Amino acid sequence: MRMTKATARLIERERVCRVATAGGRRMPHLVPVCKALAGGKIYFASGNDGRKAHLKGVMVQGRARLIPREAQLDASDSVVVEVTPTRVFTWGLK
């Protein structure tokens, strides 16, 4: 699925996005992450010890895969995740 230009601009403009996961006990965990957008895919990194009035927003659902270590965004990154969007929801955008 391709993002609209307005959605891609919003993701690029915001420095931080949120990633939600659920653990074995099905408890949600929401964390802020710095991200990069390239080629219609979203990338973010996490350390080995990490768990991962006018409103505008975007929620991206998609398939995630781990990227090899040599593709790190920064030397301190332990993990890089590539997200290929399958559904994109937006609000507050024209």
WOSUL-V127978 format. One record per pair of residues at least 6 apart in sequence whose ideal C-beta (glycine too) atoms are under 8 Angstrom apart, sorted by the first residue. I is the first residue (numbers start at 1). J is the second residue. If there is no record, write none. Layout:
# WOSUL-V127978
i=I j=J
i=I j=J
This chain:
# WOSUL-V127978
i=1 j=62
i=1 j=85
i=1 j=86
i=1 j=87
i=1 j=88
i=2 j=40
i=2 j=85
i=3 j=11
i=3 j=40
i=3 j=60
i=3 j=85
i=3 j=88
i=4 j=88
i=4 j=90
i=6 j=90
i=6 j=93
i=6 j=94
i=7 j=58
i=7 j=88
i=7 j=90
i=7 j=93
i=8 j=37
i=8 j=40
i=10 j=56
i=10 j=57
i=10 j=58
i=10 j=90
i=10 j=93
i=11 j=17
i=11 j=35
i=11 j=37
i=11 j=42
i=11 j=58
i=11 j=60
i=12 j=37
i=15 j=34
i=16 j=32
i=16 j=33
i=16 j=34
i=16 j=35
i=17 j=32
i=17 j=33
i=17 j=35
i=17 j=42
i=17 j=44
i=18 j=30
i=18 j=31
i=18 j=32
i=18 j=33
i=19 j=30
i=19 j=31
i=19 j=33
i=19 j=44
i=19 j=52
i=20 j=28
i=20 j=29
i=20 j=30
i=21 j=28
i=21 j=29
i=21 j=51
i=21 j=52
i=22 j=28
i=22 j=29
i=23 j=29
i=23 j=51
i=29 j=51
i=29 j=52
i=31 j=50
i=31 j=51
i=31 j=52
i=33 j=44
i=33 j=45
i=33 j=46
i=33 j=52
i=34 j=44
i=34 j=45
i=35 j=42
i=35 j=43
i=35 j=44
i=36 j=42
i=36 j=43
i=36 j=44
i=36 j=73
i=37 j=43
i=40 j=84
i=40 j=85
i=41 j=82
i=41 j=83
i=41 j=84
i=41 j=85
i=42 j=60
i=42 j=62
i=42 j=82
i=42 j=83
i=42 j=85
i=43 j=67
i=43 j=73
i=43 j=80
i=43 j=81
i=43 j=82
i=43 j=83
i=44 j=80
i=44 j=81
i=44 j=83
i=45 j=72
i=45 j=73
i=45 j=74
i=45 j=77
i=45 j=78
i=45 j=79
i=45 j=80
i=45 j=81
i=46 j=52
i=46 j=77
i=46 j=78
i=46 j=79
i=46 j=81
i=47 j=76
i=47 j=77
i=47 j=78
i=47 j=79
i=48 j=78
i=48 j=79
i=54 j=92
i=55 j=91
i=55 j=92
i=56 j=90
i=56 j=91
i=56 j=92
i=56 j=93
i=57 j=90
i=57 j=91
i=57 j=92
i=58 j=88
i=58 j=89
i=58 j=90
i=58 j=93
i=59 j=88
i=59 j=89
i=59 j=90
i=60 j=83
i=60 j=85
i=60 j=87
i=60 j=88
i=60 j=89
i=61 j=85
i=61 j=86
i=61 j=87
i=61 j=88
i=61 j=89
i=62 j=83
i=62 j=84
i=62 j=85
i=62 j=86
i=62 j=87
i=63 j=83
i=63 j=84
i=63 j=86
i=64 j=81
i=64 j=82
i=64 j=83
i=64 j=84
i=65 j=81
i=65 j=82
i=65 j=84
i=66 j=79
i=66 j=80
i=66 j=81
i=66 j=82
i=67 j=80
i=67 j=81
i=67 j=82
i=69 j=80
i=71 j=80
i=72 j=80
i=73 j=80
